Amino acid sequence: MAIVQAVLALVAACIAFALLARRFKLPYAVILVVGGSALAFVPGVPSVTLDPELALAFFVPPLLQASAWRTDWRAFRANLRPILLLAVGAVLFSAFAVGVVAKWLVPDLPWAAAIALGAIVAAPDAPAAAAVLNTLSIPRRIVVVLLGESLVNDATALVLYRFAIAAAAAGTVSWGMAGASFLLVAAGAAAIGWAIGHAAIWAIGRLRDTLLEIAASFIACFASFFLAEALEVSGVVAVVTTGLTMGQLQHRVLTSRTRVEARAVWQFCEFLLTSLVFILVGLQLEGILERLAGQGALELAGLALAISAVLILSRFVWVFPVAWLSCLLPSVRRREPMEPWRHLVVISWSGMRGVVSLAAALALPLDFPQRDLLVFLSFCAILATLVLQGTTLAWVIRRLGVEEKRAAAMPPEESAARHAVAHATLAEVERRAEDVLEGAVARDLVGEYRDKARVFLGVADGGGRAELEARLRIRLAALRAGRAALLDHHRDGALGDEVLAGLQEELDLEELRILRLLR
């Protein structure tokens, strides 16, 4: 019973922190990391110790698969070079920079433990930045590169993290062998993820039940991770590959209901797991500080400040020289123009760390050298990046003039696609108008579909937006009037709850469609 009460209390805290974030217009992760650490010092709140193996195996796979599932593969592939320079190069550079500074400041810290600390904090969490970026209108390429980076950088950091933990256990490591193993581990894991992704989509397409299909997507996620780990390759790379594969194939295999409901289920799981990781780390903070009481407060503060500063600065030190040096290559210069320095500042400043770093810190073995110090420094680095960068990123973007004027019209790509859909549906209705049995009904519908195709053609040509918005506002008002009448009908006792729920679902889906077009 106590466990149930504790879980409910944690979920209630998640909701409260989300409301605070919305009230103060701050990234949710910022409120989580501050609120989670504050909870540790509330009288009566118990200290929490989480099984290290559970921390990584339970929290990380679904979070990574959800992110991979949403990835725009074409945009990812088109920007692969800058993404890999950040996701692999910048992560390794930051990890070793933090490791060197940590070893220099704490001479007793083994090299493997220092590199493990660097690996924990090296990978930025793009969703933390996306919470800010999505509220602004900035060049699409910046968003694509940052989101693409977050898809791969966790794999880079966690593979390095795994090697560092193995080196700490063995007492020595050959970094040359580790580099070769890195490539083998990544390739093997990608093959496993690809196979499980295709197998899962094949199975899901034959289940023909929305709940079973959503459950199978979770099974695929954990199956990919655990199979890769059992074969001693990277579970993280396998999960990301599975998510990418399923995300690309879902549009042709999953039913519309499954896509809609799976999106809601996965978003809820992301919210809950992310929140719980932050809070669970915060609840361990008091116990960690008690065990670190032998080290002075000023010493700990100095260490935390130094590691946080190196972490933030190392991204700048990597991004600017690499961007400039890359453009010296003729092949790169022909394909990609040099990024403006303002864009590079935004990319460098979007280095907030987040949930995967916290989960990795929690997953350190309990007997790992200087574990409490590493978890404390990891938490402080994540706190510093979220609070400092997370609360100022929007200001930096506006100050640098990177924000673009929001387009009043629908994006050309979307409007052209909508016109193509409207044209195809009209063609099908016109074809059915010649049918002996259904022709009369189809001919009645031709006018409606022809009108829709005309409106979207106008939007695609750069005009017609005002007419479309007027039509949508009228439809929305009519729909809401219909819903009010439906509820009155139910209140009068003329309609059962089951029928009401079905009709409400139809109206809800139509309202969501209209609101999306009006956004």
C-alpha positions in Angstrom: 0.0 0.0 0.0 2.9 2.4 0.8 4.3 1.9 -2.7 1.0 2.7 -4.3 0.7 5.9 -2.2 4.2 6.9 -3.1 3.7 6.4 -6.8 0.4 8.4 -6.7 2.2 11.2 -4.7 5.0 11.3 -7.4 2.4 11.5 -10.2 0.6 14.3 -8.3 4.0 16.1 -8.0 4.5 15.7 -11.8 1.2 17.4 -12.5 1.9 20.2 -10.1 5.3 20.9 -11.6 3.8 20.9 -15.1 1.3 23.5 -14.0 4.0 25.6 -12.5 6.0 25.4 -15.7 3.0 26.6 -17.7 2.2 29.3 -15.2 5.7 30.8 -15.3 6.2 30.0 -19.0 9.4 28.0 -18.4 10.6 24.7 -19.9 9.1 21.9 -18.0 12.5 20.3 -17.4 13.6 23.5 -15.6 10.8 23.2 -13.1 11.3 19.5 -12.7 15.0 19.7 -11.9 14.5 22.6 -9.4 11.3 21.1 -7.9 12.8 17.6 -7.7 15.8 18.8 -5.8 13.6 20.9 -3.4 11.5 17.8 -2.6 14.5 16.1 -1.1 14.7 18.6 1.7 11.0 18.5 2.6 10.6 17.0 6.1 9.2 13.6 6.1 9.9 12.8 2.4 11.8 9.5 2.4 15.2 9.0 0.7 15.0 6.8 -2.4 17.5 4.3 -3.7 16.8 3.0 -7.2 18.3 -0.2 -8.6 20.9 1.0 -11.1 20.0 -1.6 -13.7 16.4 -0.7 -13.5 17.2 3.0 -14.0 18.7 2.5 -17.5 16.6 -0.5 -18.7 13.2 0.9 -17.6 13.4 4.6 -18.4 15.7 5.0 -21.4 14.3 2.6 -24.0 10.7 4.0 -24.3 12.0 7.6 -24.2 14.4 7.0 -27.0 12.0 5.0 -29.1 9.3 7.7 -28.8 11.8 10.3 -30.0 13.0 8.1 -32.9 9.4 7.3 -33.9 8.7 11.0 -34.5 11.8 11.7 -36.4 11.5 13.2 -39.9 13.8 10.7 -41.6 14.2 12.7 -44.9 15.2 15.9 -43.0 17.5 13.8 -40.8 19.2 12.2 -43.8 19.5 15.6 -45.6 21.3 17.1 -42.6 23.3 14.0 -41.7 26.8 15.6 -41.7 26.1 18.4 -39.2 24.0 16.0 -37.1 26.8 13.5 -36.8 29.4 16.2 -36.2 27.4 17.2 -33.1 26.0 13.8 -32.1 29.4 12.0 -32.3 32.1 14.6 -32.4 30.8 17.2 -30.0 29.6 14.5 -27.5 33.0 12.8 -27.5 34.9 16.1 -27.3 32.7 17.3 -24.4 33.0 13.9 -22.6 36.8 14.0 -22.7 37.0 17.7 -21.8 34.8 17.1 -18.7 36.8 13.9 -17.9 40.2 15.7 -18.1 39.0 18.6 -15.9 37.4 16.3 -13.4 40.6 14.2 -13.2 42.7 17.4 -12.8 40.4 18.8 -10.0 40.0 15.4 -8.2 43.3 13.6 -8.6 42.1 10.5 -6.7 39.3 10.0 -9.3 40.2 7.1 -11.6 40.4 8.0 -15.3 37.6 5.6 -16.1 35.3 7.3 -13.5 36.2 10.7 -14.9 35.3 9.6 -18.4 32.1 8.1 -17.1 31.2 11.5 -15.7 31.9 13.1 -19.0 29.8 10.5 -20.8 26.9 11.0 -18.5 26.6 14.8 -19.1 27.9 15.0 -22.6 24.7 14.5 -24.6 22.3 17.4 -24.8 18.6 16.7 -24.5 16.9 18.3 -27.6 13.4 18.0 -26.2 14.4 20.4 -23.5 15.5 22.9 -26.2 12.5 22.0 -28.3 10.1 23.2 -25.6 11.6 26.7 -26.2 12.2 26.4 -29.9 8.6 25.3 -30.7 7.3 28.6 -29.2 9.4 30.6 -31.7 9.7 30.9 -35.4 13.3 30.0 -36.2 15.0 28.5 -39.3 13.8 24.9 -39.8 17.4 23.7 -40.3 18.4 24.6 -36.7 15.5 22.6 -35.3 16.2 19.6 -37.6 19.9 19.5 -36.6 19.2 19.8 -32.9 16.4 17.1 -32.9 18.5 14.8 -35.1 21.5 15.3 -32.8 19.5 14.2 -29.8 18.5 11.0 -31.6 22.1 9.8 -32.0 24.0 11.6 -29.2 22.5 9.5 -26.5 23.8 6.4 -28.2 27.3 7.9 -28.5 27.4 8.9 -24.9 25.9 5.7 -23.5 28.3 3.5 -25.5 31.2 5.5 -24.1 29.6 5.3 -20.7 29.4 1.5 -21.0 33.1 1.3 -21.9 34.1 3.6 -19.0 32.2 1.4 -16.5 33.8 -1.7 -17.9 37.2 -0.1 -17.7 36.6 0.9 -14.1 35.7 -2.7 -13.3 38.7 -4.1 -15.1 41.1 -1.5 -13.9 42.5 -0.8 -17.4 41.3 -0.3 -20.9 42.7 0.0 -24.4 41.1 3.0 -25.9 42.2 1.9 -29.4 40.3 -1.4 -28.9 37.4 0.6 -27.4 37.2 2.7 -30.6 37.1 -0.4 -32.8 34.6 -2.0 -30.5 32.4 1.1 -30.7 31.9 0.7 -34.4 31.2 -3.1 -34.1 28.8 -2.5 -31.2 26.9 0.2 -33.1 26.7 -1.8 -36.3 25.5 -4.9 -34.6 22.9 -3.0 -32.5 21.6 -1.2 -35.7 21.1 -4.6 -37.4 19.2 -5.9 -34.4 17.0 -2.7 -34.2 16.3 -2.9 -37.9 15.2 -6.5 -37.8 13.0 -6.1 -34.7 11.5 -2.9 -36.2 10.4 -4.8 -39.4 9.3 -7.8 -37.4 7.2 -5.6 -35.1 5.5 -3.8 -37.9 4.8 -7.1 -39.7 3.2 -8.5 -36.5 1.3 -5.3 -35.7 -0.2 -5.2 -39.2 -1.8 -8.6 -38.4 -3.1 -8.0 -34.9 -6.1 -5.8 -36.1 -6.7 -4.5 -32.6 -5.7 -1.0 -31.5 -4.8 -1.9 -27.9 -2.8 -5.0 -28.9 -1.0 -2.9 -31.6 0.0 -0.3 -29.0 1.1 -2.9 -26.5 3.2 -4.6 -29.3 5.0 -1.3 -29.9 6.2 -1.3 -26.3 7.2 -4.9 -26.5 9.3 -4.1 -29.6 11.0 -1.3 -27.7 12.1 -3.4 -24.8 12.8 -6.5 -26.9 15.2 -4.5 -29.0 17.0 -3.1 -26.0 17.3 -6.4 -24.0 18.2 -8.5 -27.0 21.0 -6.1 -28.0 22.3 -6.0 -24.4 22.1 -9.8 -24.2 24.3 -10.0 -27.3 26.7 -7.4 -25.8 26.0 -4.7 -28.3 24.3 -1.3 -27.6 20.7 -1.5 -26.5 20.5 2.3 -27.0 21.4 2.1 -30.7 19.1 -0.8 -31.2 16.1 1.0 -29.7 16.8 4.1 -31.8 17.0 2.0 -34.9 13.8 0.2 -34.0 12.0 3.5 -33.4 13.2 4.9 -36.7 12.2 1.8 -38.6 8.7 1.7 -37.1 8.2 5.4 -37.5 8.9 5.2 -41.2 6.7 2.1 -41.8 3.8 3.1 -39.5 2.1 5.3 -42.2 1.4 2.4 -44.5 0.7 -0.3 -41.9 -1.1 1.2 -38.8 -4.7 2.1 -38.8 -5.8 5.7 -38.3 -7.2 4.8 -34.9 -4.0 3.1 -33.8 -1.8 6.1 -34.9 -4.0 8.6 -33.0 -4.3 6.6 -29.8 -0.6 5.4 -29.9 0.5 9.0 -30.1 -1.5 9.8 -27.0 -0.2 6.8 -25.1 3.4 7.4 -25.9 3.2 11.1 -25.1 1.8 10.2 -21.7 4.5 7.7 -21.0 7.2 10.3 -22.0 5.7 12.8 -19.7 5.5 10.4 -16.8 8.9 8.7 -17.2 10.7 12.0 -17.7 9.0 13.5 -14.7 9.8 10.5 -12.5 13.5 10.4 -13.4 13.9 14.1 -12.4 12.0 13.6 -9.2 13.8 10.3 -8.2 17.2 11.9 -8.7 16.1 14.9 -6.6 14.9 12.6 -3.8 18.4 11.0 -3.7 20.1 14.3 -3.4 19.8 14.7 0.4 21.3 11.3 1.0 24.2 12.0 -1.4 25.0 15.3 0.3 25.0 13.6 3.6 27.6 11.0 2.4 29.6 13.9 0.9 29.6 15.8 4.1 33.4 15.1 4.5 34.0 17.4 1.6 33.5 21.1 2.2 30.5 22.9 0.7 32.8 25.4 -1.0 34.8 22.6 -2.5 31.7 20.8 -3.8 30.3 24.1 -5.2 33.6 24.8 -6.9 33.7 21.4 -8.5 30.1 21.7 -9.7 30.8 25.2 -11.1 33.9 24.1 -12.9 32.3 21.0 -14.5 29.2 23.0 -15.6 31.4 25.7 -17.1 33.5 23.2 -19.0 30.4 21.4 -20.2 28.8 24.6 -21.6 32.0 26.0 -23.1 33.2 22.8 -24.7 30.2 22.9 -27.0 31.2 26.3 -28.3 34.8 25.2 -28.7 33.7 22.4 -30.9 30.8 24.0 -32.9 32.5 27.1 -34.2 35.9 25.7 -35.4 34.3 22.5 -36.9 31.7 24.6 -38.8 34.3 26.9 -40.3 36.8 24.1 -41.1 34.1 22.0 -42.7 33.4 24.8 -45.2 37.0 24.7 -46.3 36.2 21.4 -48.0 34.9 22.1 -51.6 32.4 19.3 -51.5 30.8 20.6 -48.3 30.9 24.2 -49.5 29.0 23.3 -52.7 26.3 21.4 -50.9 25.8 23.5 -47.7 26.4 27.2 -47.2 28.3 28.3 -44.2 26.0 28.7 -41.2 25.7 32.3 -40.0 27.5 32.8 -36.7 24.2 33.7 -35.0 22.8 30.2 -35.9 26.0 28.6 -34.5 25.5 30.5 -31.2 21.9 29.2 -31.0 23.1 25.6 -31.7 25.9 26.0 -29.1 23.6 27.5 -26.5 20.9 24.8 -27.0 23.0 22.3 -25.0 20.6 21.6 -22.1 21.1 18.2 -20.5 18.1 16.2 -19.5 16.4 12.9 -18.7 18.9 10.4 -20.3 21.8 12.0 -18.5 19.9 11.7 -15.2 19.0 8.1 -15.9 22.7 7.3 -16.7 23.7 8.9 -13.4 21.2 6.8 -11.6 22.4 3.6 -13.4 26.0 3.9 -12.0 26.8 0.7 -10.1 26.4 1.2 -6.3 30.1 0.2 -5.8 31.4 2.5 -8.6 34.4 4.7 -7.6 33.2 8.0 -6.1 29.6 7.3 -7.2 28.0 9.9 -4.9 30.4 12.6 -6.2 29.7 11.7 -9.8 25.9 11.7 -9.3 26.1 15.0 -7.5 28.3 16.7 -10.2 26.0 15.2 -12.9 22.9 16.6 -11.2 24.6 20.1 -10.8 25.7 20.2 -14.4 22.2 19.3 -15.6 20.7 21.8 -13.3 23.1 24.5 -14.5 22.4 23.9 -18.2 18.6 23.7 -17.7 18.4 26.8 -15.5 21.0 29.0 -17.2 20.5 27.9 -20.9 16.9 26.8 -20.7 15.6 30.1 -19.2 17.7 32.3 -21.5 17.5 30.5 -24.9 14.5 32.4 -26.1 16.1 35.7 -25.1 19.3 34.7 -26.9 17.4 33.9 -30.1 15.5 37.2 -30.0 18.6 39.2 -29.1 20.6 37.7 -32.0 17.7 38.3 -34.5 17.5 34.7 -35.4 13.7 34.5 -35.0 11.9 34.8 -38.3 8.6 36.5 -38.9 5.8 34.0 -38.7 4.3 33.3 -42.0 0.6 34.2 -42.3 0.0 31.6 -44.9 0.2 27.8 -44.7 3.7 26.5 -45.5 4.0 25.8 -49.2 4.9 22.1 -48.7 1.8 21.5 -46.6 -0.6 23.4 -48.8 0.6 21.6 -51.9 0.2 18.3 -50.1 -3.3 19.2 -49.0 -4.2 20.2 -52.6 -2.8 16.8 -53.9 -5.0 15.0 -51.3 -8.1 17.0 -52.2 -7.5 16.4 -55.9 -7.1 12.6 -55.4 -10.3 12.4 -53.3 -12.2 14.4 -56.0 -10.9 12.1 -58.7 -12.1 9.1 -56.8 -15.6 10.6 -56.2 -15.8 11.6 -59.9 -14.9 8.0 -60.9 -17.6 6.6 -58.7 -20.1 9.0 -60.2 -20.1 6.7 -63.2 -21.0 3.7 -61.0 -24.5 2.2 -61.7 -25.4 1.7 -58.1 -23.7 4.6 -56.3 -23.4 7.1 -59.1 -26.3 9.3 -58.0 -24.9 9.6 -54.5 -21.4 10.3 -55.8 -22.7 13.0 -58.2 -24.3 14.8 -55.2 -20.8 14.8 -53.5 -18.8 16.0 -56.5 -19.6 19.7 -55.8 -18.4 19.5 -52.2 -15.1 17.8 -53.1 -14.6 20.0 -56.1 -15.0 23.1 -53.9 -12.5 21.7 -51.4 -9.9 21.1 -54.1 -10.4 24.6 -55.3 -9.9 26.1 -51.9 -6.7 24.2 -51.3 -5.4 25.0 -54.8 -5.8 28.7 -53.9 -3.9 28.2 -50.7 -1.1 26.3 -52.5 -0.9 29.2 -55.0 -0.3 31.6 -52.2 -3.8 33.0 -51.8 -7.1 31.7 -50.5 -6.0 31.5 -46.9 -8.5 34.0 -45.7 -11.4 32.0 -47.3 -10.1 28.8 -45.8 -9.9 30.3 -42.3 -13.4 31.7 -42.6 -14.8 28.3 -43.6 -13.0 26.6 -40.7 -14.2 29.1 -38.2 -17.8 28.6 -39.4 -17.4 24.8 -39.3 -15.9 25.1 -35.7 -18.8 27.3 -34.5 -21.4 24.9 -36.1 -19.6 21.9 -34.6 -19.7 23.4 -31.1 -23.3 24.3 -31.5 -24.0 20.7 -32.4 -22.1 19.4 -29.4 -24.1 21.7 -27.1 -27.3 20.3 -28.5 -26.0 16.8 -28.1 -25.3 17.4 -24.4 -28.7 19.0 -23.9 -30.3 15.9 -25.5 -28.3 13.7 -23.2 -29.2 15.8 -20.1 -32.9 15.4 -20.9 -32.5 11.7 -20.7 -33.1 11.0 -24.3 -29.6 9.6 -25.0 -27.6 6.8 -23.3 -24.0 7.3 -22.2 -22.6 4.8 -24.6 -24.1 6.5 -27.6 -23.1 9.9 -26.3 -19.5 8.7 -26.0 -19.4 7.5 -29.6 -20.9 10.8 -31.0 -18.6 12.9 -28.8 -15.6 11.0 -30.2 -16.7 11.9 -33.8 -17.1 15.5 -32.9 -13.8 15.6 -31.0 -11.8 14.2 -33.9 -13.4 16.7 -36.3 -12.7 19.6 -33.9 -9.1 18.5 -33.6 -8.8 18.5 -37.4 -10.2 22.0 -37.7 -8.1 23.4 -34.9 -5.0 21.9 -36.5 -5.8 23.7 -39.8 -6.4 27.0 -37.8 -3.2 26.8 -35.8 
